[in-house]
Amino acid sequence: MAINSGVNTPVGIRIKRLRERAGMSRPVLAGLLGRSTEWLKAVENGRLQPPRLPMLLRIARALELDDLAQLTGNGHAVPVSVFAGEQHSALSSVQSALTDYRLAPPTSPPNIRHLEERLRHAWTIRHSSPDHRTQLGALLPDLIKDAQNAARIEGTGRRQARRVLAGVYQLADFYVAYQPATELVWLVADRALSEGYAADDPYVIACGAWAMTQALRDSGRWEEAIALARTAAEQLDPYLDRDETPDDWRGIHGALYAEVAYVHARRGRYGDAWANWEKADLTARSLGPDYRHVQTSFSVPVMSAHATTLGVELRRPGEAVRSAHAFDADQIISVPRRSRHFIEVARAHFQREESVAALALLDKSARTAPETIRYNGYARQILHTLRENPPSGMRADVNDLCERVGIAPAA
């Protein structure tokens, strides 16, 4: 069967033909993507807009495609690895720890305090290290296994062990993100949320819901993402006016509404996006300039960074650039989060066709945290385009940056 009937063939038709060529039913592909059969049918029939890059990458992986151009119809090859990056060297070890279902009983009671300290240390490394993915890849396999074993032991410490295990899964979520193993994103998000429910802890549930909201958002399941985030936030509401309630409960409450804002921006709803951003920003400012939520990085400067992202997702790059200029990015304590912010500013400049500025921001991101940009599909997409059409006199600069982030320079 001929797949490419011309560069003008709609993406939906391409998906349908490739799916049929692979002998895959619509319900099966939809299930692999975490979407409904009705959604996939609407995409294939052209009743919905073509999926964005993250979903196109998921479709390409599900259909075992090496060339994204088979979906997009570009006239030249576009390797999936250009946008997705290569598999991190420790992914197999982390995956093995997550999917080892042998229930060998622990030989001794777990030291929950020691596990808590190891988790705290791992979060510190995650936020402070330019090579955060490699650092987490070395720590996570043993931490996952030990936390799982601790949560299996009956006794008075089991509830706290479940809290720790939920935190380990929340940390693992940052490692498996942007890896060629989408199923692991769903696995760790679901487990984090389930352990929160098992611990009967509204705060831990809310932290798990934050991770799951992102998984739903990136799958285009807008309403489910919004409903989950709001429900988790509302369960915290009765606690927020109590003096003894820790600041982190307010922090995750604000972070959930920041995610709601992001979902609305992704689907193009300007008013809803900014209304929820303002709600979250008010919470951040009430917590003060020195507050930062460890898991989500929710804070005053990160809410400013979110404003840039909203502008980009809403296709209002001028607003995004103005938001970026309105605060000092060095105030973002988390090194990977700061690096991601520079990518978002680069996206805004690229939307404005300001290639030189976009390249400078991507270079800044690479110098801040090279393992952030190396696995970021949006950054790789921009670099792929600049590699084919570099700014005047800057081909060598583009090729150098491409090489540093693992993209083959142009011939």
LOSEDO-383738 format. One record per residue: x, y, z of N, C-alpha, C, CB in turn. Coordinates in steps of 0.2 Angstrom, whole numbers, plus 5000, padded with zeros to 4 digits. Atoms other than C-alpha are relative to their C-alpha. Glycine has a CB too. Layout:
// LOSEDO-383738
XYZXYZXYZXYZ/...
This chain:
// LOSEDO-383738
500449945000500050005000500450065000499550005006/499649945001500750174995499850045006499950044994/500249964994500850285011500050074998500549995006/499949935001501550445004499750024993500750025000/500449985006500250504991500150084998499349985000/499949935001500950684991500150045006499550034995/499949964994501550815003499450035003500650054998/500649974998499850885004499549955003499650034994/500550054997499050725011499950025007500349934999/500149984993498250765028500349955005499350015001/499750044995499150705043499549945003500250045006/500550054997497550615049500049944995499350035000/500150055005497450515033500749955000499950024992/499350045000499350465034500049965006500650055001/500050044994499050405052499649944999499750045006/500550065002497550295046500449954996499450034997/499750045004498550225032500649965003500350034994/499550034997500050185042499849955006500550055004/500350054995499050105056499749944997499450045004/500350065004498149995043500649964997499550024995/499450035003499849955035500349955006500550044997/499750044994500449895053499549955002500250055005/500550054997498849785055499850025006500349944999/500249984993498349885070499350035000500550055003/500749975000496549925074500050075003499549955004/500149934997495950095079500050005008499450034997/500050004993495550045097500749985003499549945002/499450024997497249965099500550065000500349944996/499549945000498250125093499750055005500050024993/500349954996497050235103500249985007499350005000/499850034993497450125119500750025001499849935001/499349984999499350145116500150075001500449974994/499949934999499150325115499750035006499750044994/500449974995498050345130499450044999500550035005/500549965003496650415120499449954999500250044994/500650035002494850365115500049984993499450035002/500150025007494450275099499750054996499649935000/500449955004493250415095500550064999499550035005/499549945001494750545097500449984994500450015006/499550025006495850445085499650004993500349935001/500450005007494450425072499950074998499349975002/500149935002494150615073500650034997499850045006/499449985003495950645070500149974993500649985004/499950035006496050525056499550034994499949925000/500549975004494450595048500150084999499349985002/499949935001495150775049499550045004499950024993/500549964996493750825062500450045005499449965002/499649974995495150875074500650024997500149955006/499349985003496750975071500549955001500250075004/499550054999498250875068500450005007500650014994/499750004994499150825084500650045000500149925003/499449964999500550925091500649955000500050055006/499450045001502350865091500049945006500650045001/500050064995502250765108499649944998499850035007/500550055002500750665102500349974993499350024999/499750035007501550645084500649955002500250054996/499550054998503050565093499849945003500550045005/500350064997501950445103499749964994499550025005/500350045005501050395087500649974996499650054995/499450025004502750375078500349945004500550054999/499750054996503350265092499549945000500250025007/500550055000501750165093500049964993499350025002/500050035007501850125074500749984998499750054995/499450025002503650095075500350034994500149925000/499749965006504150235063500750035002499550054998/499349974999505950295062500050074997500549964997/500049945004505450445051499450045001500149994992/500649964999504250575057499750034994500250065005/500349985007504050635039499449964997500550014995/500550045002502950485036499350025003500149935002/500649984998501650565047499950084998500050005008/500149935001501950755043500050014993500550045003/500049995008502250735024500650054998499450034998/499549965003503850835024500449974995500550015006/499750035005504850815009500749975001500150064995/499450034998506450755018499949965006500650055000/500150054994506750625031500150055006500649955000/500049974993506450685049500149955005499450055001/500050054995507150555061499750015006500749985001/500450004994506050525076500550025006499749945002/499449984994507750535087500250075000500649954998/499949935000507950715081499750045005499950034993/500449974995506550765092500049975007499350014997/500150044994506450635105500749995004499749934999/499350014996508350615109500149925001500050035007/499950084999509150445112499849985007500749994999/500150034994508750335126500550015005499849925000/499549994995509650375142500349945002499750045006/499650064999510950255147499749965006500750015001/500250034994510150215164499349984999500150045006/500750015001508350195157499849935001499750024994/500150074999508450005157500049985007500549964996/499950024993509049995175499450035004500650035003/500649974996507650115181499349964998499950074998/500650035002506350025170500049935004500049994993/500050064996506849855178499850005007500749974999/500249994993506649925195499350015001500450055003/500749985000504949985191499649944998499950064995/500450065002504349825183500249935003500050004992/499850064997505149695194499549985005500750015004/500650024996503649605201500149945005499449994996/499850054995504549475211499950025007500749974999/500249984993503849485229500449975005499349995001/499650024995505349435238499950045007500850004998/500149964994505049475257500650035002499749955005/499449974997506249595265500349965005499850075002/499650044995507549515276500050045007500749984998/500049964994507449655289499550065000500750025002/500449945000506349795294500350064997499750025008/499749945003506549955284500250065005499650024994/499949934996507350115291499750054996500850015000/500449955004506050235285500350075000499350015003/499649945000507050385291500650004995500250015007/499450005005508550335281499750004993500449935001/500349995006507350315266499850074998499449954999/500249935000506650485269500650054998499750035006/499449965001508450555269500349994993500549995006/499750025007508950465253499550044995500049934999/500549975004507350535245500250085000499349995001/499849934999507750715251500650024996500050025007/499349985003509550705245499949994992500549955002/500150015007508950635228499650064997499649944998/500349945002507750785226500550064999499450025004/499549955000509150905230500549994994500550005006/499650015006510250825216499650024994500249935000/500449995006508850835204499950074998499349975001/500149935001508651015206500750044999499650045005/499449964999510451065208500549984994500350005006/499550025004511350965195499950014992500149925001/500150005007511651005176499949934997500650044997/500150075003511750815173499549975004500749974999/500550034995510250785184499749934997499450055000/500350065002509550645173500549945001499950004992/499550054999511250545174500049995008500650024998/500050014993511250575193499449965003500150075003/500650044998509450515195500149934998499450034998/499950075003509850365184500449955004500250004993/499650044996511150305196499749995007500750045001/500350014993510150335212499349965000499850075003/500750035000508350275207499949935000499750034994/500150085000508550085204499949985007500549974996/500050024993509050055222499550035004500750015003/500449974996507950185229499349984999500050084999/500750035002506350115220499949935004500049994993/500050074997506749935226499950015008500649964998/500050004993507049985244499350035003500650045003/500649974998505550095245499449954999499850074996/500550055002504449965237500049945006500149964993/500050054995505049835250499850035007500749985001/500249974994504749955264499250005001500350075001/500749995000502949985259499649935000499850034994/500350064999502649795259499949975007500349954995/500050034993502949765277499450035004500750025004/500549984996501449765288500350035007499549945002/499849974994501549875304499850085000500749995001/500149934999501450055311500350044995500150015007/499749955004502650125299499849994993500849985000/500250015007501850065283499750064997499549944999/500349945003500850225280500550054998499550035005/499449965002502450325281500449974994500450025006/499750035005503250205270499750014993500149925001/500449995006501850225257500150074998499349995001/499949935001502150415258500750014996500050045006/499449995003503950395254500049964993500649965005/500050045006503650265240499650054995499649945000/500349955005502450395232500550054998499450035004/499549955002503850525233500549974995500350035006/499550035004505050405225499750004992500249935002/500450005007503750385210500050074997499349965001/500049935003503550565209500750034997499850055006/499349995003505450585207500149974994500549995006/499850045006505550445195499650034994499749935001/500349975006504250545184500450054997499450035003/499549955003505550675181500549974996500350055005/499550045004506750545175499749974994500349945004/500250045006505650445163499750054995499549955002/500249955005504950605155500450014995499850075004/499649995007505550635137500449944999500450065001/499650065002506150455136499649964995500249965006/500450045005505650335122499749945004500449974995/500450054996504550235135499450045003500549975005/500549964997502950335137499649965005499550014994/500450044995502150185146500350015007500049934998/499749994993503350225161499750065003500850004999/500349934998502650405162499349985004499950054995/500650024997500950325165500049965006499549974995/499950044994501550195177500250035006500649954998/499849974994502450305189499550055002500750044999/500649954998501050435189499549975003499850044994/500650044997499750305192500249975007499849944996/499750034994500850225206500050055005500649964999/500049944995501150395214499350015003500450064997/500749994998499350425215499749955004499550024994/500350064996498850255221500349995007500149934996/499750014993500150255235499750065004500850014999/500349954996499450425240499349985003499950064996/500750024998497650355241500149945006499649974995/499950064995498350195251500350035006500649954997/499749974994499250315263499450055003500650044999/500649964998497550415265500350075002499649965006/499749944998498550575264499850054994500849995000/500249955005497750725255500650034996499550055002/499449975003499450805252500349964995500550025005/499750045005500250655244499649984994500249935004/500450015005498750625234500050064995499249995002/499949945005498850805227500650004996499950065005/499450015003500650775223500049954994500649995005/500150055006500250625213499550024995499749935003/500449975005498850715205500350054995499450035003/499649955004500050845199500349974994500550045004/499750045005501050715190499549974995500549955003/500550035005499550625182499750064996499549975004/500349955004498850795177500450014993499950065004/499649985005500350825166500049944995500750005002/500050065005500250645158499350014996500049935004/500649995004498450675154500050064995499450015005/499949955004498850845147500449994994500350065004/499550015005500250785136499649954995500649975002/500450045004498950655129499450034997499849945004/500549975003497750785125499349995003499949994993/500650024996496450725138499950065005500149935004/500149944996496050905143499550005006499850054995/500549994995494450885153500249955006499349974997/499850044994495150735163500650035004500249934997/499449974996496750835167499750055005500550034995/500349954996495750985173499649985006499650054995/500450024995494550885183500449975006499549944997/499650034995495850785192500450055004500649964997/499649944997496950945196499550045005500350044995/500549964995495351035203499849965005499450024995/500250054994494750885213500550005005499849934997/499550014995496450865221500150065004500649984997/499949944996496551045225499450025005500150064995/500549994996494851055232500049965006499349994996/500050044994495150915244500550035005500349934998/499549964996496551025251499750065003500650024997/500349944998495451175253499850005008499350014997/500249994993494751135271500650015005499749945002/499450004996496551125277500450075000500549954999/499549955002497251285270499950065005499850034993/500149944995496551415283500249985007499350025000/499850024993497251315298500850025001500049925000/499349984998498851385306500549954999500050035006/499550054999499651215308500149974993499749955005/499950035007499451175289500750024997499450024995/499349985003501251165281499950044994500449944999/500049965007501651285267500049964994500650045000/500050045006501951145255499349974998500449935002/500750015002500051105256499750054996499649995006/500249955004499751275250500450004993500150075003/499650005006501151255237499849954995500749985002/500350045005500451105229499350024998500049935003/500749975002498751185229500150054994499650035006/499949955005499451325219500349974994500550055002/499750045005500451205208499549974996500549955002/500650035004498851115203499650054996499549975005/500349955004498051275197500450034995499750065005/499649985005499551325188500049944994500850005002/500150055006499351155178499450014997500149935004/500649995003497551195175500150064995499550025005/499949955005498151355167500449984994500450065004/499650025005499351265157499649964995500649955002/500450045005498051145150499550044996499649955005/500549955004496851285145500450034995499750055005/499649975005498351365136500149964995500650035003/499950055005498751205127499450004995500249945003/500650015004496951195121499850074997499549975004/500249945003496951385116499550045004499849994993/500549964996495751455130500450055004499649955004/499649944997496551625134499750025007500050064995/500349974994495351685147500149955006499350024999/499950054995495351525157500749985002499749934997/499350014998497151505156500350055005500550004993/499749944996497551675163499650005007500050064997/500450004994496151665176500349955005499349984999/499750054996496951505183500750015002500049934997/499349984998498751575182499950055006500350034994/500149954995498151725192499949975007499550054998/500250044993497451605206500649975003499449954999/499450034997499051515207500550055002500349954994/499549954999500151665206499950045007500050064995/500249974993499151745221500349955006499350015000/499850054995499551585231500850005001499849934998/499250005000501451595226500250065004500350004993/499849944997501551775232499850005007499750064996/500250014993500651735248500549965004499349975001/499550044997501951605252500750045001500149944996/499449964999503351735250500549994995500349995007/499550005005504851765239500549945001500450064999/499550054999505951625247499749935000500350015007/500350075000504651485246500149964993499350015002/500050045006504851345233499849935002500850004997/500250074999503951175232500549954997499349994998/499450045003505251035230499849964994500249955006/500250045006504250925218499950044994499449965002/500349965006503451055207500450064998499350025001/499749945001504651205209499650065001500450004994/500449955000503151305212500250065005499349985003/499749944996503651485218499950064996500849995000/500149945003503551665213500450004993500250065004/499650005007504951655199499749954995500749995001/500250055005504251495192499350024997500049935004/500649975002502551575191500150054994499550035005/499849965006503351705180500249964994500650055003/499850045005504151575170499449974996500549945002/500650035003502451495168499650054995499549985006/500449945004501751665161500349994993500150065003/499750005006503051645147499749944996500849995001/500350065003502451465143499350014998500149945005/500749985002500651525143500050034993499650035005/500049965006501051655130500249954994500550055000/499850045006501951525119499549954998500749965002/500650055002500551395120499450034997499849965006/500649965003499251525116500250044994499850055005/499849975006500251575101500050085000499649984994/499949934999500551755108500750015002499550035005/499349994998502451765107500250065003500449984994/499849944997502551945111499950015007499650064996/500250004993501651925127500549955004499349975002/499550054997502851775131500750035001500149944996/499449975000504351875127500050065006500350034994/500149954995503752025138500049975007499450044999/500050034994503451905152500749985002499549945000/499450024999505151835151500550065002500349964994/499649954998505952005152499850035007499950064994/500349964994504852055167500449975007499349995000/499750034994505951945179500749974999499549955004/499350035001507651875182500049935001500550035006/500150075000507751695177500549975005500249984993/499550024995509251675189499749985007500650045001/500450014994507951675203499749935000499450055000/500350075000507351505197500549955003499849974993/499550044996508251395210500249934996499849985007/499950075004508051225200500450014994499349974999/499549995006509451215187499649974994500649975001/500450025006508351105175499450044999499849925002/500649965002506851215177500250064997499650015007/499849945003507851365173500249994993500750035004/499850025007508551275158499450004995500449945000/500650005004506851235152499750074999499549955004/500349935002506251415154500450034994500150045007/499649975006507651465142499749974993500849995001/500350035006506951345130499350034998499949925001/500749975001505151415132500150074997499650015006/499949935003505851595128500349994993500650045005/499850015007506751525113499449984996500549945000/500650015004505151455107499650064998499549955004/500349945001504351625109500350044994499950045006/499649965005505751705099499949964993500750015002/500150045006505551565086499450014996500249935001/500649995003503751595084500050074997499550005005/499949935003504251785080500550004994500250055006/499550015005505451715067500650045002499750034994/499449974998506851785077500649955002499950055007/499550064999508151645074500650015004500149984993/499449994996509651725081499950005008500350074998/500150004993508851755098499849935002499450055001/500250074998508051585098500749965001499649974995/499350044999509851505095500350025006500450014994/499749984994510551615109499749975006500050085000/500350034994509251555121500149935001499250025000/499950075000509451375116500749985003499949974994/499350014998511351395119500050015007500550054996/500149994993510951465136499849945004499650075001/500350064997509851315140500549955000499449984996/499550065000511251195135500650015005500350004993/499549994995512551285146499850005007500350074998/500350014994511351285160499949935003499450045001/500150074999510851105160499949964994499349995005/500050035006511351005145499549945000500749984998/500550065000510250855150499350025000500249965006/500749975001508750965149499850014993499850065004/500249985007508851025131500149934996500550054998/499950065004509550855125499449964999500649965004/500650045000507850775129499450044999500049955006/500649965001506750915125499850004993500150075003/500250005007505750895109499950064997499449964999/500149935003505351075106500650034998499650055005/499349975002507151125107500349964994500549995007/499750045005507650985096499750024993500049935001/500449985006506251035083500350074998499350015002/499749945002506951215083500749994997500050055006/499350015002508751155081500049974993500449965005/500050035006508251045067499850054994499549945000/500249955005507451185058500650054998499450045002/499449955001508951305061500649964996500250025007/499450045003510151165055499950004992500049935002/500150005007509251165038500050074997499349974999/500149935002509051355037500350045005499350024998/499749964994510351435049500050084999500749985001/500049935001510351625052500750024996500050045007/499549985005511551715040500750005004499950074997/499450004997513351685045500149965007500250075002/500050044993512951565060499949924999499450035004/500150075001512951395052500449965005500249984993/499650034996514451345062499850005007500750035000/500249994993513651405078499449955001499750075002/500650045000512051305074500349935000499550014994/499750075000513051145070500449985006500549994994/499750014993514051165086499549985005500450065002/500550014995512551175097499649934998499550055000/500350075002511751025087500449955003499950004992/499550054998513250925090500049995008500750014998/500050004993513250965109499349975003500050075003/500750024997511350915111499949934997499550044999/500150065002511550755101499750004993499749965004/500350005006510950805084500550014995499450064999/499550005006511950775068500050064997500049944995/500049945003512550935061499949994992500750035000/500150005007512050975043500649994996499750064997/499550025004513150905029500350074997499849954995/
